[in-house]
Amino acid sequence: MNQHQDAASEGKDEILLGGLDGTNPLGFLAALGTLSLLSDVDQTATVKLAWKAHDCLWVPSIQGFGQDKKGVARVVAEQLRCPFQPDELKDQKRSMTQDAHEVVKKELKEAVEAVKGLGLRGNARKAEEEKTLAPIRKKLAPLRSAWLTALRDSVPSLELSLGKHLSASCAELRENLLIGLEEASEAARTAIDMLSAFGSDVCSTGKTGQMQATPFCFITGSGHQYFLDTARQLMEKVDAERLELALFSRVEPSDETLSMRWNPQEDRRYAVMWSDPGKVDKPKTNWATNLLAYRGLKLFSSAPCFRGLRTTGWRFDPEPTWRWPIWTHGLSIEVTRSLLSHPLLVGQAPKRNLLSALGVAALFESSRVQVGNPPLHKVNFTPAYQVA
């Protein structure tokens, strides 16, 4: 098929996702999430994603799926199992075991602070930690195990059973990866792909054995919002109607909380606001777009390297920065995954002619910024700008 025939065939069976903006990190991730979900419906059909210049934006175009807007939204909702309704008894057990775990976890945190406050050093400190902290940690371990077991029985997808946040131990991540491998097949591998995007079981933070999380993890407990717990709650609230609006309508965000914080417009620092952000003009979000973007993470695998965890599309010099391409010819999910990991995208000085040879029409970049100090800090994306 020549280039003109290929372009003509692309126009016959396509649907524009007019509610998503490819120049916005949230919109780009949501488009990839949609491609992923639709590609999982029928492995014998090839669903493709391209980008169209539309109303001064880059708008995603789904090709080869063959359904109207309502059909797309319905299928996406079915693939997401939305709105997910957990079994009442299983959810009660999850809540009870989680509460029991949180009580002892708080006790441990207070004990750690108390030991620090003693100002002990060397063997004296080790002896005090063994005396004070070891019994609490021994009590905490089975409570955490019971909670994670109950959580696994109550969530719609395996990767959500890591906990509320991407703070599991490397051993816990490895256990979930092994379970995911046993359950995965060529046609159904979402959970294992999501877990592989979250981190690696050989990359930990410090001496704690806690997994090092993907740089896409923007919510870490500030405001009682947690990465995986937010995704779980979104699956319970989003339905086909919300998905249709998010995919096909340019509407102002109107939902509160439950945001993955990937939309730069949710940055509400004093420096970028005309009034006190704590009193007026609180940021709004779109639950459906956030959930779709969460599923888009499966195309951004993480892997260990000599500097620790590295994730597809990210650069770390001098600050954490994510780059993503815009392409104009329809690409399947397999080709899209390959393009996203191409080294030309993260080069020091991306060359437009080489990117053009790959079919890339534009390359955007956004930085990860932290506002405030942990634990009361916020993480945001800066507004994107075109680098090629």
C-alpha positions as CSV (number, residue, x, y, z in Angstrom):
1,M,0.0,0.0,0.0
2,N,1.5,3.4,-1.0
3,Q,1.5,6.5,1.2
4,H,-1.6,8.0,-0.4
5,Q,-3.6,4.8,-0.1
6,D,-2.5,4.5,3.6
7,A,-3.6,8.1,4.3
8,A,-6.9,7.5,2.7
9,S,-7.6,4.3,4.6
10,E,-6.8,6.1,7.9
11,G,-9.6,8.6,7.3
12,K,-12.3,6.0,6.7
13,D,-12.5,4.6,10.1
14,E,-11.3,7.0,12.8
15,I,-12.8,8.9,15.7
16,L,-11.3,12.0,17.2
17,L,-11.0,12.1,21.0
18,G,-11.7,15.8,21.1
19,G,-11.7,16.1,24.9
20,L,-8.0,15.2,25.1
21,D,-5.1,17.5,24.5
22,G,-1.7,15.9,23.5
23,T,0.2,19.0,24.6
24,N,-0.9,18.4,28.2
25,P,0.8,15.5,30.1
26,L,-2.6,14.3,31.5
27,G,-4.2,14.4,28.0
28,F,-1.3,12.5,26.4
29,L,-1.3,9.8,29.0
30,A,-5.1,9.5,28.8
31,A,-4.9,8.9,25.0
32,L,-2.4,6.1,25.6
33,G,-4.7,4.6,28.2
34,T,-7.5,4.7,25.8
35,L,-5.4,3.0,23.1
36,S,-4.3,0.3,25.5
37,L,-7.9,-0.4,26.6
38,L,-9.3,-0.6,23.1
39,S,-6.4,-2.7,21.9
40,D,-7.1,-5.3,24.6
41,V,-10.7,-5.9,23.3
42,D,-9.8,-7.9,20.2
43,Q,-6.3,-9.1,19.7
44,T,-7.0,-10.0,16.1
45,A,-7.9,-6.3,15.2
46,T,-5.3,-3.6,15.0
47,V,-6.3,-0.4,16.8
48,K,-4.1,2.6,16.1
49,L,-3.5,6.0,17.5
50,A,-2.5,9.1,15.6
51,W,-2.5,12.8,16.4
52,K,-4.4,15.5,14.4
53,A,-3.9,19.3,14.5
54,H,-7.4,20.5,15.6
55,D,-8.4,23.8,17.1
56,C,-4.8,24.8,17.8
57,L,-4.3,21.5,19.7
58,W,-2.9,18.1,19.0
59,V,-6.0,15.8,19.4
60,P,-5.8,12.0,19.4
61,S,-7.4,10.0,16.7
62,I,-8.4,6.3,17.2
63,Q,-8.3,4.3,14.0
64,G,-9.6,0.8,13.3
65,F,-11.9,0.4,16.2
66,G,-15.2,0.8,14.3
67,Q,-17.6,2.1,16.9
68,D,-19.2,5.5,17.7
69,K,-18.5,7.7,20.7
70,K,-21.0,5.9,23.0
71,G,-19.6,2.5,21.8
72,V,-16.0,3.6,22.6
73,A,-17.0,4.9,26.1
74,R,-19.0,1.8,26.8
75,V,-16.1,-0.6,25.9
76,V,-13.6,1.4,27.8
77,A,-15.8,1.3,30.9
78,E,-16.1,-2.4,30.5
79,Q,-12.4,-2.9,30.1
80,L,-11.8,-0.8,33.2
81,R,-14.6,-2.6,35.1
82,C,-16.1,0.8,35.9
83,P,-17.8,1.7,38.0
84,F,-16.3,-1.1,40.2
85,Q,-18.5,-2.3,43.0
86,P,-16.4,-4.2,45.6
87,D,-17.9,-7.1,47.5
88,E,-19.3,-5.6,50.7
89,L,-17.9,-8.2,53.0
90,K,-14.5,-8.2,51.3
91,D,-14.4,-4.5,51.4
92,Q,-15.3,-4.4,55.1
93,K,-12.4,-6.8,55.8
94,R,-10.1,-4.6,53.8
95,S,-11.1,-1.6,55.8
96,M,-10.8,-3.3,59.2
97,T,-7.4,-4.8,58.5
98,Q,-6.2,-1.5,57.0
99,D,-7.3,0.4,60.1
100,A,-5.5,-2.1,62.4
101,H,-2.4,-1.8,60.3
102,E,-2.5,2.0,60.4
103,V,-2.8,2.1,64.2
104,V,0.4,0.1,64.7
105,K,2.1,2.0,61.9
106,K,1.4,5.3,63.6
107,E,2.7,3.8,66.9
108,L,5.9,2.8,65.1
109,K,6.3,6.3,63.6
110,E,5.9,7.9,67.0
111,A,8.4,5.5,68.6
112,V,11.0,6.2,65.8
113,E,10.6,10.0,66.5
114,A,11.0,9.3,70.3
115,V,14.2,7.4,69.8
116,K,15.6,10.1,67.6
117,G,14.7,12.6,70.2
118,L,17.0,10.9,72.8
119,G,20.0,11.9,70.8
120,L,21.8,8.6,71.2
121,R,24.6,7.5,69.0
122,G,26.3,4.2,68.0
123,N,25.7,1.1,70.1
124,A,23.5,3.0,72.5
125,R,21.1,4.0,69.7
126,K,21.1,0.5,68.3
127,A,20.3,-1.0,71.7
128,E,17.4,1.4,72.2
129,E,16.1,0.7,68.7
130,E,16.2,-3.0,69.4
131,K,14.5,-2.6,72.7
132,T,11.8,-0.1,71.6
133,L,11.2,-0.5,67.8
134,A,11.8,-4.2,67.2
135,P,8.7,-5.4,69.2
136,I,6.5,-2.9,67.3
137,R,7.9,-3.9,63.9
138,K,7.3,-7.6,64.9
139,K,3.7,-6.7,65.7
140,L,3.3,-4.7,62.5
141,A,4.4,-7.3,60.0
142,P,1.5,-9.8,60.3
143,L,-1.0,-6.9,60.4
144,R,0.4,-5.6,57.1
145,S,0.3,-9.1,55.6
146,A,-3.3,-9.5,56.6
147,W,-4.2,-6.1,55.2
148,L,-2.5,-6.7,51.8
149,T,-4.2,-10.1,51.5
150,A,-7.6,-8.6,52.2
151,L,-6.8,-5.8,49.8
152,R,-5.9,-8.3,47.0
153,D,-9.3,-9.9,47.4
154,S,-11.2,-6.6,47.1
155,V,-9.6,-4.7,44.3
156,P,-10.4,-4.9,40.6
157,S,-6.8,-5.3,39.4
158,L,-3.7,-7.0,40.9
159,E,-1.4,-4.0,40.9
160,L,-3.7,-2.2,43.3
161,S,-2.9,-4.8,46.0
162,L,0.5,-3.3,46.6
163,G,-1.0,-1.0,49.2
164,K,-2.3,2.5,49.3
165,H,0.9,4.0,47.9
166,L,4.0,2.9,45.9
167,S,5.8,2.3,49.2
168,A,5.8,-1.5,49.2
169,S,9.0,-3.4,50.0
170,C,10.9,-4.8,47.1
171,A,10.0,-8.3,48.4
172,E,6.3,-7.4,48.2
173,L,6.6,-6.0,44.7
174,R,8.4,-9.2,43.7
175,E,5.6,-11.3,45.1
176,N,3.0,-9.4,43.1
177,L,5.2,-9.6,40.0
178,L,5.3,-13.4,40.3
179,I,1.6,-13.6,40.8
180,G,1.1,-11.4,37.8
181,L,3.4,-13.5,35.7
182,E,1.4,-16.6,36.6
183,E,-1.9,-14.9,35.7
184,A,-0.7,-13.2,32.5
185,S,-1.1,-14.3,29.0
186,E,-0.4,-12.7,25.6
187,A,-3.9,-11.4,25.5
188,A,-4.1,-10.3,29.1
189,R,-1.1,-8.7,30.7
190,T,-2.3,-5.4,32.1
191,A,-1.4,-6.1,35.7
192,I,2.1,-7.2,35.0
193,D,2.7,-4.3,32.7
194,M,1.4,-1.8,35.4
195,L,3.6,-3.4,38.1
196,S,6.6,-3.2,35.7
197,A,5.9,0.5,35.2
198,F,5.7,1.2,38.9
199,G,9.2,0.0,39.8
200,S,11.7,-2.8,39.9
201,D,12.2,-5.4,42.7
202,V,15.9,-4.7,42.7
203,C,15.7,-0.9,43.1
204,S,15.1,0.2,46.7
205,T,15.4,3.5,48.6
206,G,18.1,3.6,51.2
207,K,18.3,0.8,53.8
208,T,14.6,0.3,54.2
209,G,14.0,-2.1,51.4
210,Q,11.2,0.1,50.1
211,M,10.7,0.1,46.4
212,Q,11.9,3.1,44.4
213,A,8.8,4.4,42.6
214,T,8.3,5.6,39.1
215,P,8.7,9.4,38.7
216,F,5.1,9.5,37.5
217,C,4.1,8.9,41.2
218,F,3.1,12.5,42.2
219,I,0.9,11.8,45.2
220,T,2.6,10.4,48.3
221,G,0.2,11.1,51.2
222,S,0.0,14.9,51.4
223,G,-3.7,15.8,52.0
224,H,-4.3,12.1,52.7
225,Q,-4.1,11.3,49.0
226,Y,-2.2,8.2,47.9
227,F,-1.3,6.9,44.5
228,L,-2.8,3.5,44.4
229,D,-5.7,4.3,46.7
230,T,-6.6,7.2,44.5
231,A,-6.7,4.9,41.4
232,R,-8.8,2.4,43.3
233,Q,-11.3,5.1,44.3
234,L,-11.4,6.4,40.7
235,M,-12.4,3.0,39.5
236,E,-15.4,3.1,41.8
237,K,-16.6,6.5,40.7
238,V,-16.0,6.7,36.9
239,D,-18.7,5.3,34.6
240,A,-19.3,5.3,30.8
241,E,-21.0,8.7,30.8
242,R,-18.1,10.3,32.5
243,L,-15.7,8.6,30.1
244,E,-17.7,9.8,27.1
245,L,-17.6,13.4,28.3
246,A,-13.9,13.2,29.1
247,L,-13.0,11.7,25.7
248,F,-15.1,13.7,23.4
249,S,-16.1,17.1,25.0
250,R,-13.9,20.1,25.9
251,V,-15.4,20.7,29.3
252,E,-13.8,22.5,32.3
253,P,-12.7,20.1,35.1
254,S,-15.3,20.0,37.9
255,D,-14.4,17.1,40.1
256,E,-12.7,17.6,43.5
257,T,-9.7,15.6,44.9
258,L,-8.8,12.2,43.5
259,S,-6.3,13.6,41.1
260,M,-3.0,12.0,40.0
261,R,-1.7,15.6,39.7
262,W,-0.5,15.2,36.1
263,N,-2.3,18.3,34.8
264,P,-0.1,21.4,35.1
265,Q,-3.2,23.5,35.5
266,E,-3.6,22.0,39.0
267,D,-0.5,23.7,40.2
268,R,-1.9,26.2,42.7
269,R,1.3,27.8,44.2
270,Y,1.1,31.4,45.4
271,A,3.6,32.4,42.8
272,V,1.2,31.4,39.9
273,M,-2.1,32.5,41.4
274,W,-3.7,35.9,41.6
275,S,-5.3,35.1,45.1
276,D,-4.8,32.8,48.1
277,P,-5.0,29.3,46.6
278,G,-6.0,27.9,50.0
279,K,-9.2,30.0,50.2
280,V,-10.5,30.5,46.7
281,D,-10.1,28.9,43.2
282,K,-9.3,25.5,44.5
283,P,-8.0,23.2,41.7
284,K,-10.6,21.0,39.9
285,T,-9.9,17.8,38.1
286,N,-11.6,15.3,35.8
287,W,-11.9,11.8,37.3
288,A,-12.3,10.0,34.0
289,T,-9.3,11.6,32.4
290,N,-7.1,10.8,35.4
291,L,-8.2,7.1,35.4
292,L,-7.5,6.8,31.7
293,A,-4.1,8.4,32.2
294,Y,-3.3,6.0,35.0
295,R,-3.9,3.1,32.6
296,G,-1.6,4.8,30.1
297,L,1.4,4.2,32.5
298,K,1.6,0.5,31.2
299,L,3.5,1.8,28.2
300,F,6.2,3.4,30.4
301,S,8.2,0.6,31.9
302,S,10.7,1.1,34.6
303,A,14.0,-0.8,34.8
304,P,17.2,-0.7,37.0
305,C,20.4,1.0,35.8
306,F,23.6,2.0,37.4
307,R,22.0,5.2,38.8
308,G,18.9,3.4,40.2
309,L,15.5,3.2,38.7
310,R,14.9,4.7,35.2
311,T,11.5,5.0,33.5
312,T,10.7,5.3,29.8
313,G,10.8,8.9,28.5
314,W,12.4,10.5,31.6
315,R,15.6,12.5,31.9
316,F,17.2,13.5,35.2
317,D,19.7,16.2,34.2
318,P,19.5,18.6,35.9
319,E,15.9,18.0,37.0
320,P,13.4,15.2,36.5
321,T,11.9,15.9,33.0
322,W,9.5,13.8,30.9
323,R,9.4,14.0,27.1
324,W,6.7,12.7,24.8
325,P,6.3,12.6,21.0
326,I,3.4,13.5,18.8
327,W,3.0,11.5,15.6
328,T,0.6,11.9,12.6
329,H,0.3,8.4,11.2
330,G,-1.6,5.7,13.0
331,L,0.5,3.5,15.2
332,S,-0.5,0.2,17.0
333,I,0.2,-0.1,20.7
334,E,3.3,-2.2,20.0
335,V,4.8,0.4,17.7
336,T,3.8,3.1,20.0
337,R,5.6,1.4,22.9
338,S,8.7,1.1,20.7
339,L,8.5,4.8,19.7
340,L,8.1,6.0,23.3
341,S,11.3,4.2,24.3
342,H,13.4,5.5,21.4
343,P,16.7,7.1,22.6
344,L,16.3,10.0,20.2
345,L,13.4,11.3,22.4
346,V,15.6,11.9,25.5
347,G,18.8,13.0,23.8
348,Q,20.5,16.2,25.0
349,A,19.6,18.1,21.9
350,P,16.8,16.4,19.9
351,K,17.2,16.8,16.2
352,R,14.1,17.6,14.3
353,N,15.2,15.9,11.0
354,L,15.9,12.6,12.8
355,L,12.7,12.7,14.7
356,S,10.8,13.5,11.5
357,A,12.3,10.3,10.0
358,L,10.6,8.4,12.8
359,G,7.2,10.1,12.0
360,V,7.4,12.4,15.0
361,A,5.8,15.8,14.2
362,A,6.5,17.4,17.6
363,L,8.3,16.6,20.9
364,F,7.1,18.1,24.1
365,E,8.7,18.3,27.5
366,S,7.5,18.9,31.1
367,S,9.4,19.0,34.4
368,R,8.5,17.4,37.7
369,V,8.6,20.0,40.4
370,Q,8.2,19.7,44.2
371,V,6.6,22.5,46.2
372,G,7.2,22.5,49.9
373,N,8.9,19.9,52.1
374,P,7.7,16.4,52.9
375,P,5.3,15.3,54.2
376,L,3.3,18.4,53.4
377,H,4.5,18.9,49.9
378,K,2.9,18.8,46.4
379,V,4.3,17.5,43.2
380,N,3.3,19.0,39.8
381,F,4.2,19.0,36.1
382,T,5.3,22.4,34.7
383,P,3.4,23.6,31.6
384,A,4.7,21.7,28.6
385,Y,6.8,23.3,25.9
386,Q,7.8,22.1,22.5
387,V,11.5,21.1,22.2
388,A,11.5,19.8,18.6
